[in-house]
Structure formats: structure tokens, C-alpha cells
Amino acid sequence: MELLSFLTFPYLCIMTFLEKYKVLQDKKYLKEEKVRALFSFEKKIKRTTIEQYNKELDRAVEQINKGEFFKHEDVERESVEW
């Protein structure tokens, strides 16, 4: 019986080490995937020109001047019903 436990202990130590190593590798892989996803997302972003940016600002100012906007209090009130 002692021989069996003598051989089992190193096996358990090795298995524990391998499990911990696998967890660390999984975490490393997940971090790498997050970085890859971030860069692939940035590649998909269409950059706006200054002219387009100014047009969007002008359009937004027009909407505000026409009263086409929501106040913070209105949004809070409506969100209670969601």
C-alpha cells in the first residue's frame, strides 16, 4: 500500500501542476484574443473626415435649435417604464 501512495503522490503533483499550467495558458489565450478583437474592431472603424465631422455637428445644432432633443429628466422618467 505504501508503494502505491508513494507513486500516486508524484502523479497528483504533476497533474495539479498541469491543471494550473492549463489555466494560466487559457488566461493568456483569452488576453491575446481580447487584444486581437480590439485591433480587428479598430480596423473596421471608418474614420471621419473633418468635413463630415463638421456636418454632423451642424446637423446636431440644428436639431437642438428646433427643440428635437430629450432632457435628462424626461429620459429618466421614460426609462422607469422599460
C-alpha positions as CSV (number, residue, x, y, z in Angstrom):
1,M,0.0,0.0,0.0
2,E,2.9,2.4,0.8
3,L,4.3,1.8,-2.7
4,L,1.1,2.8,-4.3
5,S,0.8,6.0,-2.3
6,F,4.5,6.7,-3.0
7,L,3.8,6.5,-6.7
8,T,0.5,8.3,-6.5
9,F,1.8,11.5,-4.8
10,P,4.1,12.5,-7.7
11,Y,1.4,11.7,-10.2
12,L,-1.0,14.0,-8.3
13,C,1.6,16.7,-8.1
14,I,2.2,16.5,-11.8
15,M,-1.5,16.6,-12.6
16,T,-2.0,19.6,-10.3
17,F,0.8,21.4,-12.0
18,L,-0.5,20.6,-15.4
19,E,-4.0,21.8,-14.5
20,K,-2.6,25.1,-13.1
21,Y,-0.5,25.5,-16.2
22,K,-3.5,24.9,-18.4
23,V,-5.5,27.6,-16.5
24,L,-2.6,30.1,-16.9
25,Q,-2.4,29.3,-20.7
26,D,-6.2,29.7,-21.0
27,K,-5.9,33.1,-19.3
28,K,-3.0,34.1,-21.6
29,Y,-5.0,33.0,-24.6
30,L,-8.1,35.0,-23.5
31,K,-5.9,38.1,-23.1
32,E,-4.4,37.6,-26.5
33,E,-7.9,37.2,-28.0
34,K,-9.1,40.4,-26.4
35,V,-6.2,42.3,-27.9
36,R,-6.9,40.7,-31.3
37,A,-10.5,41.6,-31.1
38,L,-9.7,45.2,-30.1
39,F,-7.4,45.6,-33.1
40,S,-9.8,44.0,-35.5
41,F,-12.5,46.3,-34.3
42,E,-10.3,49.3,-34.8
43,K,-9.7,48.2,-38.4
44,K,-13.5,48.2,-39.1
45,I,-13.9,51.7,-37.9
46,K,-14.4,54.1,-40.7
47,R,-12.5,57.3,-40.0
48,T,-14.4,60.5,-40.3
49,T,-13.1,63.5,-42.2
50,I,-13.1,67.0,-40.6
51,E,-15.8,68.0,-43.2
52,Q,-18.0,65.1,-42.2
53,Y,-17.5,65.8,-38.5
54,N,-18.5,69.5,-39.0
55,K,-21.6,68.5,-41.0
56,E,-22.7,66.2,-38.2
57,L,-22.1,68.9,-35.6
58,D,-24.1,71.4,-37.7
59,R,-26.9,68.9,-38.0
60,A,-26.9,68.3,-34.3
61,V,-27.0,72.1,-33.6
62,E,-30.0,72.4,-36.0
63,Q,-31.8,69.7,-34.1
64,I,-31.2,71.4,-30.8
65,N,-32.4,74.7,-32.1
66,K,-35.6,73.0,-33.4
67,G,-36.2,71.5,-30.0
68,E,-35.6,68.0,-31.2
69,F,-33.9,66.6,-28.1
70,F,-34.7,64.9,-24.8
71,K,-34.0,66.4,-21.4
72,H,-32.2,64.2,-18.9
73,E,-35.3,64.2,-16.6
74,D,-37.5,63.1,-19.5
75,V,-35.3,60.1,-20.2
76,E,-35.2,59.2,-16.6
77,R,-39.0,59.3,-16.4
78,E,-39.4,57.2,-19.5
79,S,-36.7,54.6,-18.5
80,V,-38.7,53.7,-15.4
81,E,-41.3,52.1,-17.7
82,W,-38.8,50.0,-19.6
